[in-house]
Structure formats: C-alpha cells, structure tokens
Amino acid sequence: MKGGDPYLRSLMRTISASEASGNRPYSLLYGGEQVNDLTHHPQKCVTIITGPNTGNCSTAAGRYQIINTTWYEIAPRYHPKPIQKMLWTNYSFEAEYQDTVVYRWLNDSRVWGVDIPKLLRQQKLNDVLRKLSPTWTSLGYGIETNSVSRSLPKIYQQILQEELQQNPEVKSTK
C-alpha cells in the first residue's frame, strides 16, 4: 500500500506477518492454498485441523486472513469501488482493495472504541494488539497464537523504522 499513515501501514504489515506470511499473501487461503480469482472474497471453507476450533472450518483469506462474513460486513463501509449490478453489489478482493478496506477499518475509531493511530504513535502497540486480537487471533492475545506472535512487537518496530525512513516528515507524538 502506498500513502497513508506509516504507523497504520506498519501495523498492517505486522498483522500480515502473523496471519499470511509468504510469497502471495493476497491470494492465500487459511491452510495454505492459493486462489487465482480475487474478483470477490473466495468464501472457501477450509477445515481447521488444530487448535481450539478443530473440526470447524474457516473462510479466512487474503493478506489479513479476513473471513467472508467480516469482509461482507466491512467492505460496504470502506471499499472505494464497489461494482453495482442490478440489485447486487460486488466488492473486489484484489490486493489494493484488501489494503484499502483494512486501512480504513483500522482507522475508524468508532468501530474499535479507540484511536488506533494515536495509540501507535504513543507506543502502545500491546494495547492495540490486545484490542485487535479477537479479530486476528494470532496477535498474541487471542486463542490461536503462532510461532510469530511473541515476535510481533519487534517485527512492528523494524517495519515502523522502514516506514518512517520512507516518510521522514512524520514524527512520533507521545
């Protein structure tokens, strides 16, 4: 994603590091399969084989591993280019739209009950991760941590330094 708040972009990259690391994160399904059609959310239900939800299935997909019901809840609010066809609206799941929708969603303090960019600037990353962990369970405070979860604060700091170097005019406001 280009432009926007480097603190939010760093958070998005950190979420992706925990949820969908790999070569093609935008087309990644839960479990590791790749899809080619991103004209809409893939909606493929993959059986969960480990953890507290074993036996259920997940439709998590894309760079941020968004489940289909969440996508269809947030896309109407944040998607910049929905496609209207008669009485039906399509919200493309292409990479640029995954980024834009998640960026706008994370920036909406009414949804989260806190100002996430402000907390990030105040170096309260753990508060942010705790707030987001019901949505992204691998962030260290959820029910399904992974091998990356403990490293997320360090990963975030490294990514943030890269983002701030690319945008030297942005300063931290404590």
N, CA, C and O of each residue as an XYZ file, in Angstrom:
696
protein
N       0.836     -1.180      0.000
C       0.000      0.000      0.000
C       0.877      1.238      0.000
O       1.855      1.317      0.743
N       0.529      2.184     -0.820
C       1.271      3.448     -0.868
C       0.450      4.528     -0.195
O      -0.780      4.503     -0.217
N       1.150      5.476      0.403
C       0.478      6.598      1.048
C      -0.134      6.198      2.373
O      -0.109      5.033      2.772
N      -0.681      7.192      3.041
C      -1.333      6.942      4.314
C      -0.375      6.997      5.489
O       0.810      7.299      5.341
N      -0.902      6.708      6.623
C      -0.196      6.775      7.896
C       0.820      5.639      8.006
O       0.439      4.471      7.928
N       2.094      5.953      8.185
C       3.102      4.894      8.288
C       2.922      4.012      9.520
O       3.341      2.855      9.516
N       2.308      4.541     10.567
C       2.061      3.739     11.761
C       1.001      2.667     11.463
O       1.141      1.512     11.867
N      -0.052      3.066     10.753
C      -1.081      2.098     10.372
C      -0.548      1.101      9.347
O      -0.841     -0.093      9.423
N       0.224      1.588      8.401
C       0.819      0.670      7.409
C       1.719     -0.348      8.101
O       1.728     -1.523      7.734
N       2.466      0.096      9.089
C       3.336     -0.815      9.847
C       2.502     -1.853     10.586
O       2.861     -3.030     10.629
N       1.398     -1.419     11.162
C       0.509     -2.358     11.846
C      -0.046     -3.373     10.856
O      -0.091     -4.567     11.155
N      -0.463     -2.920      9.695
C      -0.995     -3.828      8.678
C       0.048     -4.847      8.248
O      -0.264     -6.027      8.089
N       1.269     -4.404      8.060
C       2.338     -5.326      7.674
C       2.628     -6.321      8.799
O       2.977     -7.473      8.541
N       2.484     -5.873     10.042
C       2.694     -6.748     11.191
C       1.591     -7.800     11.267
O       1.869     -8.973     11.518
N       0.348     -7.388     11.053
C      -0.764     -8.340     11.027
C      -0.502     -9.387      9.943
O      -0.679    -10.584     10.166
N      -0.087     -8.927      8.793
C       0.196     -9.837      7.686
C       1.336    -10.795      8.028
O       1.287    -11.967      7.653
N       2.348    -10.319      8.726
C       3.469    -11.185      9.110
C       2.993    -12.343      9.983
O       3.540    -13.444      9.917
N       1.984    -12.091     10.790
C       1.459    -13.115     11.676
C       0.390    -13.977     11.013
O       0.285    -15.169     11.302
N      -0.392    -13.386     10.137
C      -1.543    -14.076      9.561
C      -1.273    -14.729      8.204
O      -1.792    -15.809      7.924
N      -0.470    -14.085      7.368
C      -0.361    -14.563      5.978
C       1.009    -14.310      5.383
O       1.121    -13.732      4.301
N       2.042    -14.734      6.074
C       3.371    -14.539      5.512
C       3.561    -15.511      4.352
O       2.982    -16.597      4.340
N       4.351    -15.125      3.407
C       4.594    -15.978      2.249
C       4.688    -15.151      0.984
O       4.611    -13.923      1.018
N       4.852    -15.835     -0.123
C       5.082    -15.147     -1.395
C       3.856    -14.442     -1.950
O       3.977    -13.361     -2.526
N       2.691    -15.027     -1.789
C       1.476    -14.455     -2.378
C       0.395    -14.292     -1.302
O      -0.630    -14.971     -1.353
N       0.609    -13.412     -0.345
C      -0.329    -13.325      0.776
C      -1.742    -12.892      0.382
O      -2.706    -13.282      1.039
N      -1.880    -12.102     -0.665
C      -3.210    -11.599     -1.030
C      -4.127    -12.704     -1.545
O      -5.348    -12.566     -1.482
N      -3.568    -13.786     -2.046
C      -4.388    -14.875     -2.584
C      -4.339    -16.130     -1.713
O      -4.718    -17.215     -2.154
N      -3.875    -15.975     -0.482
C      -3.708    -17.102      0.433
C      -5.000    -17.419      1.178
O      -5.639    -16.528      1.739
N      -5.375    -18.689      1.180
C      -6.496    -19.159      1.982
C      -5.965    -19.728      3.288
O      -4.799    -20.112      3.379
N      -6.815    -19.781      4.287
C      -6.479    -20.468      5.520
C      -6.018    -21.882      5.155
O      -6.662    -22.561      4.355
N      -4.927    -22.312      5.730
C      -4.410    -23.647      5.459
C      -3.338    -23.682      4.394
O      -2.661    -24.699      4.245
N      -3.158    -22.587      3.636
C      -2.048    -22.502      2.699
C      -2.364    -22.577      1.224
O      -1.494    -22.290      0.402
N      -3.582    -22.954      0.855
C      -3.937    -22.999     -0.571
C      -3.982    -21.582     -1.144
O      -4.313    -20.622     -0.449
N      -3.640    -21.480     -2.428
C      -3.702    -20.199     -3.134
C      -4.913    -20.199     -4.064
O      -5.283    -21.239     -4.609
N      -5.523    -19.038     -4.243
C      -6.613    -18.891     -5.203
C      -6.192    -17.906     -6.280
O      -5.349    -17.040     -6.045
N      -6.774    -18.039     -7.447
C      -6.437    -17.143     -8.550
C      -7.474    -16.048     -8.764
O      -7.147    -14.980     -9.282
N      -8.710    -16.297     -8.374
C      -9.786    -15.348     -8.618
C     -10.026    -14.488     -7.377
O     -10.539    -14.968     -6.366
N      -9.649    -13.219     -7.469
C      -9.870    -12.292     -6.362
C     -10.895    -11.217     -6.733
O     -10.900    -10.133     -6.148
N     -11.746    -11.513     -7.688
C     -12.788    -10.552     -8.048
C     -13.815    -10.418     -6.925
O     -14.599     -9.470     -6.906
N     -13.808    -11.371     -5.988
C     -14.667    -11.346     -4.809
C     -13.977    -12.187     -3.730
O     -13.014    -12.899     -4.017
N     -14.463    -12.105     -2.505
C     -13.898    -12.936     -1.435
C     -14.060    -14.401     -1.840
O     -15.142    -14.794     -2.275
N     -13.000    -15.226     -1.707
C     -13.074    -16.615     -2.167
C     -14.171    -17.461     -1.482
O     -14.724    -18.365     -2.108
N     -14.483    -17.182     -0.228
C     -15.538    -17.869      0.517
C     -15.353    -19.378      0.603
O     -16.325    -20.103      0.819
N     -14.148    -19.857      0.439
C     -13.908    -21.300      0.536
C     -13.725    -21.679      2.003
O     -12.887    -21.111      2.704
N     -14.510    -22.633      2.447
C     -14.469    -23.061      3.840
C     -13.479    -24.219      3.984
O     -13.707    -25.310      3.461
N     -12.381    -23.971      4.695
C     -11.313    -24.956      4.878
C     -11.398    -25.499      6.305
O     -11.483    -24.731      7.264
N     -11.375    -26.819      6.438
C     -11.475    -27.455      7.748
C     -10.257    -27.119      8.601
O      -9.116    -27.204      8.146
N     -10.523    -26.736      9.842
C      -9.471    -26.419     10.814
C      -9.025    -27.730     11.449
O      -9.840    -28.479     11.986
N      -7.715    -28.001     11.383
C      -7.224    -29.307     11.854
C      -6.476    -29.249     13.186
O      -6.157    -30.295     13.752
N      -6.187    -28.034     13.705
C      -5.530    -27.926     15.002
C      -6.117    -26.762     15.784
O      -6.774    -25.888     15.220
N      -5.876    -26.762     17.077
C      -6.295    -25.643     17.913
C      -7.701    -25.793     18.462
O      -8.343    -26.826     18.274
N      -8.175    -24.766     19.137
C      -9.459    -24.835     19.828
C     -10.670    -24.940     18.895
O     -11.757    -25.303     19.344
N     -10.502    -24.633     17.621
C     -11.612    -24.698     16.663
C     -11.531    -25.906     15.734
O     -12.162    -25.921     14.677
N     -10.756    -26.914     16.123
C     -10.604    -28.123     15.313
C     -11.972    -28.682     14.929
O     -12.872    -28.810     15.760
N     -12.098    -29.013     13.636
C     -13.334    -29.579     13.137
C     -14.259    -28.550     12.506
O     -15.066    -28.882     11.638
N     -14.142    -27.302     12.941
C     -14.894    -26.228     12.285
C     -14.199    -25.906     10.973
O     -13.211    -26.548     10.615
N     -14.705    -24.927     10.265
C     -13.994    -24.520      9.060
C     -13.808    -23.012      9.067
O     -14.522    -22.283      9.756
N     -12.846    -22.564      8.294
C     -12.529    -21.141      8.210
C     -12.561    -20.686      6.762
O     -12.089    -21.384      5.864
N     -13.120    -19.516      6.552
C     -13.113    -18.897      5.229
C     -12.056    -17.793      5.155
O     -12.075    -16.979      4.232
N     -11.135    -17.763      6.125
C     -10.108    -16.733      6.155
C      -9.317    -16.717      4.852
O      -8.906    -17.759      4.342
N      -9.118    -15.521      4.330
C      -8.429    -15.394      3.051
C      -7.712    -14.052      2.971
O      -8.073    -13.087      3.644
N      -6.691    -14.026      2.130
C      -6.004    -12.789      1.818
C      -4.900    -12.430      2.791
O      -4.595    -13.165      3.729
N      -4.319    -11.282      2.534
C      -3.175    -10.815      3.321
C      -3.503    -10.684      4.802
O      -2.628    -10.854      5.651
N      -4.756    -10.384      5.113
C      -5.155    -10.172      6.502
C      -6.044    -11.299      7.024
O      -6.616    -11.195      8.109
N      -6.157    -12.384      6.241
C      -6.945    -13.554      6.620
C      -8.323    -13.144      7.157
O      -8.691    -13.464      8.288
N      -9.053    -12.442      6.331
C     -10.385    -11.955      6.674
C     -11.410    -13.022      6.301
O     -11.418    -13.518      5.175
N     -12.271    -13.369      7.252
C     -13.322    -14.339      6.945
C     -14.403    -13.657      6.106
O     -14.544    -12.434      6.120
N     -15.155    -14.471      5.380
C     -16.119    -13.909      4.432
C     -17.173    -13.032      5.103
O     -17.534    -11.989      4.558
N     -17.676    -13.430      6.275
C     -18.708    -12.614      6.922
C     -18.160    -11.250      7.345
O     -18.867    -10.245      7.270
N     -16.925    -11.215      7.781
C     -16.308     -9.932      8.133
C     -16.128     -9.081      6.883
O     -16.419     -7.885      6.907
N     -15.649     -9.684      5.780
C     -15.460     -8.934      4.540
C     -16.773     -8.287      4.089
O     -16.803     -7.116      3.711
N     -17.851     -9.065      4.134
C     -19.125     -8.533      3.661
C     -19.769     -7.573      4.657
O     -20.741     -6.893      4.327
N     -19.235     -7.517      5.864
C     -19.662     -6.509      6.834
C     -18.892     -5.203      6.642
O     -19.475     -4.121      6.705
N     -17.575     -5.307      6.408
C     -16.757     -4.085      6.339
C     -16.625     -3.508      4.933
O     -16.490     -2.294      4.777
N     -16.662     -4.351      3.917
C     -16.472     -3.858      2.544
C     -17.485     -2.779      2.154
O     -17.087     -1.799      1.526
N     -18.784     -2.908      2.496
C     -19.716     -1.838      2.111
C     -19.370     -0.475      2.718
O     -19.701      0.561      2.142
N     -18.713     -0.473      3.862
C     -18.334      0.792      4.513
C     -17.038      1.391      3.974
O     -16.898      2.612      3.906
N     -16.090      0.535      3.590
C     -14.740      1.032      3.314
C     -14.223      0.778      1.899
O     -13.184      1.325      1.528
N     -14.906     -0.022      1.112
C     -14.439     -0.348     -0.238
C     -14.610      0.876     -1.143
O     -15.703      1.437     -1.214
N     -13.543      1.298     -1.836
C     -13.628      2.522     -2.643
C     -14.339      2.363     -3.988
O     -14.796      3.353     -4.558
N     -14.439      1.140     -4.502
C     -15.008      0.961     -5.846
C     -15.904     -0.274     -5.941
O     -15.588     -1.215     -6.669
N     -17.020     -0.273     -5.206
C     -17.922     -1.415     -5.353
C     -18.536     -1.420     -6.749
O     -18.729     -0.370     -7.362
N     -18.837     -2.614     -7.236
C     -19.429     -2.751     -8.566
C     -20.897     -3.102     -8.407
O     -21.240     -4.154     -7.867
N     -21.767     -2.209     -8.885
C     -23.215     -2.408     -8.809
C     -23.703     -3.165    -10.034
O     -23.390     -2.797    -11.167
N     -24.467     -4.219     -9.802
C     -25.105     -4.976    -10.881
C     -26.531     -5.242    -10.452
O     -26.795     -6.120     -9.631
N     -27.449     -4.474    -11.016
C     -28.869     -4.588    -10.667
C     -29.026     -4.404     -9.148
O     -28.719     -3.334     -8.623
N     -29.496     -5.428     -8.451
C     -29.715     -5.339     -7.001
C     -28.560     -5.935     -6.191
O     -28.669     -6.117     -4.978
N     -27.465     -6.232     -6.870
C     -26.347     -6.913     -6.252
C     -25.103     -6.024     -6.321
O     -24.883     -5.341     -7.322
N     -24.300     -6.032     -5.273
C     -23.055     -5.268     -5.238
C     -21.896     -6.229     -5.020
O     -21.958     -7.095     -4.147
N     -20.838     -6.076     -5.812
C     -19.636     -6.887     -5.649
C     -18.516     -6.016     -5.092
O     -18.310     -4.882     -5.523
N     -17.802     -6.576     -4.129
C     -16.666     -5.894     -3.517
C     -15.413     -6.694     -3.847
O     -15.121     -7.700     -3.200
N     -14.682     -6.246     -4.851
C     -13.476     -6.936     -5.285
C     -12.541     -7.194     -4.112
O     -12.397     -6.359     -3.219
N     -11.910     -8.363     -4.128
C     -10.964     -8.764     -3.093
C      -9.521     -8.650     -3.599
O      -8.603     -9.216     -3.007
N      -9.333     -7.916     -4.696
C      -7.988     -7.699     -5.244
C      -7.113     -7.039     -4.172
O      -7.620     -6.410     -3.244
N      -5.806     -7.191     -4.314
C      -4.838     -6.730     -3.320
C      -5.065     -5.284     -2.894
O      -5.107     -4.998     -1.697
N      -5.211     -4.381     -3.833
C      -5.352     -2.964     -3.465
C      -6.575     -2.733     -2.598
O      -6.563     -1.857     -1.733
N      -7.642     -3.512     -2.818
C      -8.860     -3.323     -2.043
C      -8.756     -3.966     -0.662
O      -9.320     -3.455      0.305
N      -8.042     -5.078     -0.568
C      -7.788     -5.638      0.763
C      -7.072     -4.597      1.613
O      -7.457     -4.356      2.758
N      -6.033     -3.980      1.057
C      -5.277     -2.971      1.797
C      -6.140     -1.767      2.155
O      -6.136     -1.319      3.302
N      -6.871     -1.245      1.191
C      -7.670     -0.042      1.429
C      -8.753     -0.289      2.464
O      -8.943      0.518      3.374
N      -9.463     -1.398      2.328
C     -10.542     -1.700      3.268
C      -9.987     -1.877      4.678
O     -10.539     -1.319      5.626
N      -8.915     -2.636      4.835
C      -8.341     -2.851      6.166
C      -7.774     -1.550      6.725
O      -7.937     -1.270      7.913
N      -7.117     -0.760      5.899
C      -6.570      0.523      6.353
C      -7.687      1.422      6.898
O      -7.572      1.979      7.989
N      -8.754      1.550      6.130
C      -9.869      2.408      6.552
C     -10.562      1.854      7.796
O     -10.988      2.610      8.669
N     -10.670      0.542      7.867
C     -11.293     -0.110      9.012
C     -10.474      0.149     10.285
O     -11.030      0.517     11.319
N      -9.170     -0.043     10.206
C      -8.309      0.188     11.369
C      -8.289      1.661     11.785
O      -8.024      1.980     12.944
N      -8.563      2.529     10.860
C      -8.538      3.975     11.121
C      -9.869      4.481     11.681
O      -9.981      5.659     12.021
N     -10.870      3.620     11.781
C     -12.209      4.017     12.218
C     -12.351      3.801     13.730
O     -12.628      2.689     14.180
N     -12.162      4.856     14.494
C     -12.189      4.747     15.959
C     -13.576      4.367     16.484
O     -13.690      3.844     17.593
N     -14.619      4.622     15.710
C     -15.974      4.242     16.158
C     -16.108      2.719     16.233
O     -16.813      2.196     17.095
N     -15.438      2.023     15.341
C     -15.511      0.561     15.318
C     -14.756     -0.043     16.490
O     -15.257     -0.936     17.173
N     -13.561      0.447     16.714
C     -12.667     -0.166     17.701
C     -12.813      0.421     19.098
O     -12.360     -0.177     20.074
N     -13.448      1.601     19.202
C     -13.600      2.247     20.501
C     -12.345      2.954     20.969
O     -12.308      3.481     22.081
N     -11.316      2.973     20.133
C     -10.057      3.668     20.433
C      -9.506      4.229     19.130
O      -9.882      3.796     18.040
N      -8.619      5.188     19.262
C      -7.938      5.769     18.104
C      -6.634      4.995     17.913
O      -5.624      5.300     18.547
N      -6.666      3.994     17.035
C      -5.520      3.113     16.845
C      -4.274      3.879     16.397
O      -3.207      3.660     16.970
N      -4.357      4.777     15.390
C      -3.143      5.515     15.017
C      -2.547      6.312     16.178
O      -1.326      6.395     16.312
N      -3.398      6.893     17.007
C      -2.907      7.657     18.159
C      -2.189      6.730     19.146
O      -1.109      7.058     19.637
N      -2.788      5.580     19.431
C      -2.142      4.626     20.343
C      -0.789      4.177     19.792
O       0.177      4.043     20.544
N      -0.720      3.948     18.492
C       0.552      3.538     17.890
C       1.598      4.627     18.025
O       2.761      4.337     18.307
N       1.200      5.879     17.826
C       2.137      6.997     17.980
C       2.588      7.149     19.432
O       3.687      7.638     19.696
N       1.750      6.734     20.361
C       2.090      6.780     21.792
C       2.853      5.522     22.230
O       3.088      5.310     23.419
N       3.225      4.710     21.269
C       3.987      3.486     21.507
C       3.237      2.490     22.389
O       3.834      1.822     23.232
N       1.928      2.400     22.186
C       1.088      1.469     22.941
C       0.661      0.309     22.042
O      -0.520     -0.024     21.942
N       1.650     -0.293     21.396
C       1.387     -1.390     20.476
C       0.680     -2.551     21.162
O      -0.253     -3.116     20.593
N       1.097     -2.922     22.363
C       0.468     -4.058     23.038
C      -1.018     -3.815     23.283
O      -1.818     -4.746     23.189
N      -1.397     -2.569     23.598
C      -2.816     -2.236     23.754
C      -3.560     -2.439     22.442
O      -4.685     -2.939     22.426
N      -2.924     -2.049     21.341
C      -3.535     -2.208     20.021
C      -3.675     -3.691     19.679
O      -4.735     -4.124     19.229
N      -2.625     -4.462     19.887
C      -2.676     -5.894     19.583
C      -3.747     -6.589     20.427
O      -4.465     -7.460     19.935
N      -3.847     -6.201     21.685
C      -4.868     -6.788     22.563
C      -6.263     -6.442     22.036
O      -7.147     -7.299     22.030
N      -6.469     -5.209     21.598
C      -7.763     -4.760     21.083
C      -8.135     -5.510     19.801
O      -9.304     -5.822     19.576
N      -7.132     -5.798     18.961
C      -7.377     -6.435     17.668
C      -7.390     -7.960     17.727
O      -7.799     -8.611     16.766
N      -6.949     -8.534     18.840
C      -6.792     -9.993     18.890
C      -8.098    -10.781     18.764
O      -8.039    -11.926     18.314
N      -9.259    -10.261     19.122
C     -10.471    -11.037     18.814
C     -10.705    -11.183     17.303
O     -11.322    -12.151     16.856
N     -10.213    -10.223     16.529
C     -10.353    -10.282     15.074
C      -9.229    -11.101     14.457
O      -9.475    -11.956     13.606
N      -8.004    -10.844     14.881
C      -6.832    -11.577     14.390
C      -6.256    -12.352     15.573
O      -5.488    -11.813     16.370
N      -6.636    -13.610     15.675
C      -6.330    -14.399     16.874
C      -4.851    -14.700     17.064
O      -4.443    -15.135     18.141
N      -4.046    -14.476     16.040
C      -2.617    -14.790     16.161
C      -1.792    -13.625     16.701
O      -0.565    -13.713     16.745
N      -2.434    -12.551     17.106
C      -1.683    -11.360     17.527
C      -1.120    -11.439     18.939
O      -0.555    -10.462     19.430
N      -1.261    -12.565     19.588
C      -0.616    -12.741     20.884
C      -1.556    -12.698     22.065
O      -1.168    -13.080     23.169
N      -2.778    -12.244     21.868
C      -3.733    -12.170     22.967
C      -4.983    -12.974     22.652
O      -5.954    -12.953     23.408
N      -4.951    -13.675     21.543
C      -6.114    -14.441     21.105
C      -6.013    -15.896     21.494
O      -5.176    -16.287     22.307
N      -6.880    -16.688     20.898
C      -6.948    -18.107     21.245
C      -6.005    -18.959     20.412
O      -5.817    -20.139     20.706
N      -5.415    -18.383     19.385
C      -4.564    -19.179     18.499
C      -3.265    -18.445     18.176
O      -3.063    -17.991     17.050
N      -2.403    -18.333     19.157
C      -1.108    -17.729     18.881
C      -0.320    -18.660     17.971
O      -0.639    -19.844     17.852
N       0.702    -18.122     17.334
C       1.550    -18.946     16.473
C       3.009    -18.643     16.770
O       3.317    -17.917     17.715
N       3.893    -19.190     15.976
C       5.330    -19.038     16.237
C       5.806    -17.596     16.081
O       6.885    -17.254     16.563
N       5.034    -16.757     15.428
C       5.420    -15.360     15.200
C       4.861    -14.431     16.284
O       5.389    -13.338     16.488
N       3.814    -14.849     16.970
C       3.087    -13.977     17.897
C       3.992    -13.248     18.890
O       3.849    -12.040     19.081
N       4.908    -13.958     19.516
C       5.778    -13.333     20.531
C       6.728    -12.297     19.934
O       7.182    -11.388     20.628
N       7.021    -12.440     18.662
C       7.966    -11.537     17.995
C       7.296    -10.308     17.396
O       7.987     -9.440     16.863
N       5.978    -10.208     17.468
C       5.279     -9.123     16.782
C       5.714     -7.718     17.208
O       5.853     -6.853     16.343
N       5.937     -7.448     18.507
C       6.408     -6.101     18.849
C       7.740     -5.750     18.167
O       7.924     -4.631     17.689
N       8.651     -6.706     18.130
C       9.945     -6.477     17.481
C       9.754     -6.302     15.964
O      10.356     -5.418     15.354
N       8.917     -7.150     15.371
C       8.632     -7.049     13.938
C       8.025     -5.683     13.628
O       8.424     -5.025     12.668
N       7.061     -5.263     14.440
C       6.422     -3.959     14.234
C       7.460     -2.834     14.286
O       7.458     -1.951     13.429
N       8.333     -2.865     15.275
C       9.339     -1.800     15.406
C      10.266     -1.747     14.189
O      10.609     -0.662     13.720
N      10.669     -2.904     13.681
C      11.527     -2.933     12.492
C      10.788     -2.373     11.278
O      11.342     -1.585     10.512
N       9.547     -2.782     11.115
C       8.753     -2.293      9.987
C       8.504     -0.798     10.125
O       8.582     -0.057      9.145
N       8.205     -0.357     11.334
C       7.949      1.070     11.565
C       9.173      1.905     11.201
O       9.037      2.972     10.604
N      10.358      1.434     11.552
C      11.574      2.176     11.194
C      11.702      2.301      9.677
O      12.064      3.363      9.172
N      11.410      1.230      8.953
C      11.432      1.282      7.478
C      10.418      2.306      6.965
O      10.734      3.126      6.104
N       9.210      2.250      7.499
C       8.139      3.155      7.060
C       8.490      4.610      7.362
O       8.251      5.489      6.534
N       9.056      4.871      8.544
C       9.403      6.250      8.913
C      10.581      6.765      8.096
O      10.659      7.959      7.805
N      11.500      5.873      7.724
C      12.607      6.294      6.860
C      12.096      6.703      5.490
O      12.653      7.598      4.854
N      11.030      6.041      5.035
C      10.432      6.402      3.750
C       9.593      7.675      3.854
O       9.312      8.317      2.842
N       9.195      8.040      5.066
C       8.391      9.232      5.311
C       9.004     10.048      6.446
O       8.414     10.121      7.524
N      10.169     10.663      6.237
C      10.860     11.338      7.326
C      10.098     12.527      7.903
O      10.434     12.992      8.993
N       9.077     13.035      7.199
C       8.338     14.187      7.718
C       7.365     13.807      8.837
O       6.855     14.679      9.540
N       7.105     12.481      9.005
C       6.185     12.021     10.035
C       6.963     11.876     11.334
O       8.005     11.221     11.377
N       6.453     12.487     12.384
C       7.102     12.426     13.685
C       6.187     11.703     14.668
O       4.967     11.698     14.506
N       6.783     11.098     15.678
C       6.015     10.457     16.741
C       5.453     11.537     17.655
O       6.144     12.508     17.965
N       4.206     11.379     18.089
C       3.594     12.310     19.020
C       3.175     11.532     20.252
O       2.186     10.801     20.228
N       3.921     11.690     21.312
C       3.621     10.963     22.556
C       2.615     11.713     23.368
O       2.235     11.263     24.449
